[in-house]
Amino acid sequence: MQFAQKHILDMESLSVEEIHTILATAKRMKEISKRPVKKVPTLRGKTVVLFFYEPSTRTRTSFDIAAKRLSADSLTLSGSSSSMVKGETLLDTARNLEAMSPDAVVIRHSSAGVPHMLAKMLNTSIINAGDGMHAHPTQSLLDLMTVNEKKGKISGLNIAIIGDISHSRVARSNCVGFKKMGAHVVLAGPPTMIPKGIESLGASVTYSVEEAIRDADVIIMLRIQKERQRRFLFPSEREYATIYGLTKNKLKYAKKDVLIMHPGPINRGVEISPEVADGPYSIILDQVTNGVAVRMAILYLIVGGVRDADAD
Ligand code: CP
């Protein structure tokens, strides 16, 4: 199995064939996580640095677990515990990390374009774990895997992405990822949270959540990203929940076999009600499970599994 990419920076850079390769590899990797001993020697002797300059639960933990299940050494550095608090620049920090010979650096940063810059400046493989409002490719890949697993296909499905589109790197990466795999994507939310020109990613736009829900095979709800909002974009959380939140009442518009997804973390009672998040249509925790499998696949393909050994 050939995989030519040195980095994983965004969904635009991946071909349809490469996405198929990642999803097929992730399916095999998922089997490893079901074994009594969840570890294979595939990446023994390899080192993965997890450099997280923004908070994370799912992405950081799943990359760490993924590296360990493949026997790679992983270590985590957060912005607040690094010497960047003493004034060291990001590039100096990254060059110093590279001087310790890691095989890959997984980076999350609040500024768009940081992973791309590091990929140009360093020789190490760079994996984007979320950069500002720009891209979150591994989230998109795990979402594609989860939909494919549950629906048996991606092509031809209607995917509704609802909520704070403006601030969402997940929305952007999923727009590109699902379109590339042949799905139809509709973006919905308040006009203040849908950026002008977003249709250029190939999605259609509506300001009516009910309209977006009606035709959807899959609904991806997004978190209100208060930390990235420079001004209030809606009058109150209660009003947002009433008009744009996904509630059991709004599900009456949905197809009988609709799937509900959310990248997490969830603002319960704001963009999604607890009874929907925990209800029969929700596959939110399946997304988390598949996050480990997809990140194992990416580390395997990027860090050298393809060249060194088979995963079995
Ligand atoms: N989906 C996601 O990126 O979650 P975390 O911020 O917890 O990593």
Boltz pocket constraint, residues with backbone or C-beta under 6 A from the ligand:
constraints:
  - pocket:
      binder: B
      contacts: [[A, 55], [A, 56], [A, 57], [A, 58], [A, 59], [A, 60], [A, 129], [A, 130], [A, 139], [A, 263], [A, 264], [A, 265]]
      max_distance: 6.0
